[in-house]
Amino acid sequence: MSSEKLTTPDLVLLSLLTERPMHGYQANVLLEFRKVRDWAGVSRPQVYYSLDKLARLGLIRSVETEDPGGGPERRVFETTARGRAALADALEREDWTQHSERPPFLTWLALSWQCRPGIFARQLRLRQKFLDRELVRKQEIKLAVREEVGHPFHEAVWMLNLDIDQLKTELRWLKKVARELPRRKPARNPASPPRSKP
């Protein structure tokens, strides 16, 4: 089994089931409680899809419970030794370290010279309000996580620190763009591809 075929939801589920056996509903509750969806795109339906896929691949197995009438969505799963090895293999891939996000706001910014008058400044204000709310939300999550893990030297705290620093950096950058907006000008020498010879 190549670790390349495992998706982010698959790996998140493998990791959760390594902590303790659980069924899909419990996994979804835990993902929600830990705010995992803030850093990994794992929808509720993907949890069940991943559970089926991982079971077919032999990376997780169903365990006996005291509630045999719970139905398929209540089957309790645990990670197998093969599943733990597949997770460890996947975490050794170099591609984890070689991605750069392209936030939609930067795409908007690149196209914004086509905006109607007044829209650019309005969108900057809307983005700032959104980031202000996100900053408060992330700071509250960080406090809850610190309380849960009991110390600041945990991967969840480090991730939230990065999120918070990035939000603060973008807020400072937005203020700078707003200050410089009156001086905005089109490119003096717009680049064009060379003309091909007929």
Sequence and secondary structure as in RCSB ss.txt:
>XXXX:A:sequence
MSSEKLTTPDLVLLSLLTERPMHGYQANVLLEFRKVRDWAGVSRPQVYYSLDKLARLGLIRSVETEDPGGGPERR
VFETTARGRAALADALEREDWTQHSERPPFLTWLALSWQCRPGIFARQLRLRQKFLDRELVRKQEIKLAVREEVG
HPFHEAVWMLNLDIDQLKTELRWLKKVARELPRRKPARNPASPPRSKP
>XXXX:A:secstr
  GGG  HHHHHHHHHHHHS B HHHHHHHHHHTTGGGTS   HHHHHHHHHHHHHTTSEEEE  S GGG GGG 
EEEE HHHHHHHHHHTT GGGGS     HHHHHHHHGGGS TTHHHHHHHHHHHHHHHHHHHHHHHHHHHHHHHS
SS SHHHHHHHHHHHHHHHHHHHHHHHHHHGGG    SS         
